C-alpha cells in the first residue's frame, strides 16, 4: 500500500483543471451497453473506479479502448451477464449496470456491491423499482439474480428514508428507456449526474422528460443507438480544490467548473465571511485570514452535498466559533472525525451531528483514510497543518480523484506518494 507525506503550511497559487465527473461516468458507461453499436465518451476521468467498470464490461464480453480520457465501448460481443464479486466488492457504483443489463439482455446476475464504508446503503430501492417494471429478482448466494421477459412501464416511487437514491434513479431510468409504454419516476434524484445520464440516453434515442426534477417521465423505445458524448466536470472535485484554496489562505483558479452545481457550497462560504469570484466555468478563491463558524445540513441536490461534508469539516476546524454539521444523507459518515482530532481538531459527535469547535492551528500527525471523501478531507487538513502529516490507505483517493497530488503539487503543495513502511 501507499501513503502521502504532506509538508503543511505552503501557499498555493496558479490554476487547476477539473476532470470529468466520476459519478456521471459510471452510470453513463453502464448505459452505453444498451446501444446498438459503439459509443465514444469524452472527458472520462482515469480513476480506479472507472478502470474497474471497464474490467467488468470486458469480462461481460464488450470491447473497450481507453486513452487520453476518451473511452470507446462496443457492446456487440457481450455474452455474459454476471458481474462477479472480485470486481463489484470494491465499487458500489457498479450496481448501475443492473438496469442496463436487464433492459438490453433481459437477465443479470450481480454480486452485492461494496465501496466506501460510510454507513448502510441498501439497494432496496433499486430492487423495488425494477420489480415495478416487471423484473423477477431473487438473492442467491450473495448474488442478485434478475430476469424479465418484457419490461413494462409503470409508476414508481423512489423515496427512501434519507431522500432519493442517485444510483437507483439511474438504474430505473435506464431500464425504463427500453420498457414498453410510459414510466413515471416519482421522487427521482435531481442530481446533475442524473441529468447528464438522461442527456446521454436522449442522444442514444431515449424519450425522457423532466430530468433535474423529482418527477421524470420516460416513454419507452424499441432500441437505442451508440453515440458520442462528453461527460460533465466533477463538481465534488471542484469543491475540494476550492476548499483547498481557502484552507491554505491562497488565491487559486479552478477551471472547468459548472458553477450552478456548487451554489450550496458558495452560499456557506459567503456565510463564513469569504469572497468568491466566479464565472460560467471557473472559480477563483480570494484568501482571508479568518472565517466564521456555520451550521450545515447535508441534503440531496441542490442542498449541500454529502460528498463535500468531510472536506468542509476540515475547513471548519479552523473557523472562529462553533460549527455544526448535520448529516442527513449518510448519518454515519463521520469516520474521519477521529483522524481530524489527531491533527489537533476539536470535534465531538452527537448521533448524526458533528460539533466543531474552531482551533487556531492544526498539527501534523500520522492518520489513516477510511473512505474516498475522508481521504480528501485529511489531505486538506494536512495542507493547512503545521509540520508533517502522513496519510495511510490513500488507495481510496485513487477511486475518485484523478492525479490528485500532481494537481496539488503543481499549485505549490508539498505532497509525496511513497510505499508504506518508507
Number of C-alpha atoms within 10 A of each C-alpha: 10 15 21 23 21 27 20 24 20 17 18 22 17 14 18 19 16 25 24 25 24 28 26 22 27 24 27 26 25 26 29 28 27 28 22 17 15 20 23 19 22 19 19 25 26 23 17 19 25 24 14 20 24 22 15 21 24 18 18 18 17 20 17 17 11 17 10 10 13 18 21 18 26 22 23 15 11 17 12 17 21 19 26 17 15 12 19 21 15 17 19 17 22 28 24 24 29 30 33 28 27 26 31 20 18 18 23 24 22 24 23 20 23 18 17 16 13 17 12 10 13 10 14 12 21 21 22 17 25 29 19 18 24 17 24 15 18 13 13 11 9 11 18 19 20 22 20 19 13 15 25 20 22 21 14 21 18 23 16 11 8 13 15 23 23 20 25 25 26 30 27 29 31 31 29 33 31 26 25 17 15 19 25 20 25 18 19 28 28 22 24 23 27 24 19 23 25 27 18 22 26 16 16 22 18 24 19 20 15 16 23 19 15 17 17 21 19 26 18 21 16 10 16 21 17 22 20 14 19 15 23 25 26 25 26 23 26 26 25 21 25 24 23 28 26 27 29 24 20 23 21 23 22 23 20 20 25 19 18 14 21 19 14 17 20 21 13 17 20 13 15 18 13 19 16 16 11 16 12 11 13 19 23 21 23 17 18 15 11 15 22 18 23 18 15 21 16 21 18 18 17 16 16 21 22 23 20 21 22 26 27 23 29 28 22 27 28 25 24 17 15 19 20 20 21 21 23 18 21 18 17 15 23 22 16 22 22 16 21 26 16 15 21 18 25 19 20 15 15 8 11 15 18 20 18 26 19 21 16 11 15 25 19 22 20 15 23 18 23 21 22 22 27 30 25 26 28 26 30 27 32 32 29 28 24 19 15 19 25 20 23 22 17 21 17 21 23 16 22 24 26 19 14 16 19 15 17 22 13 14 21 14 21 21 22 15 16 13 11 12 7 6
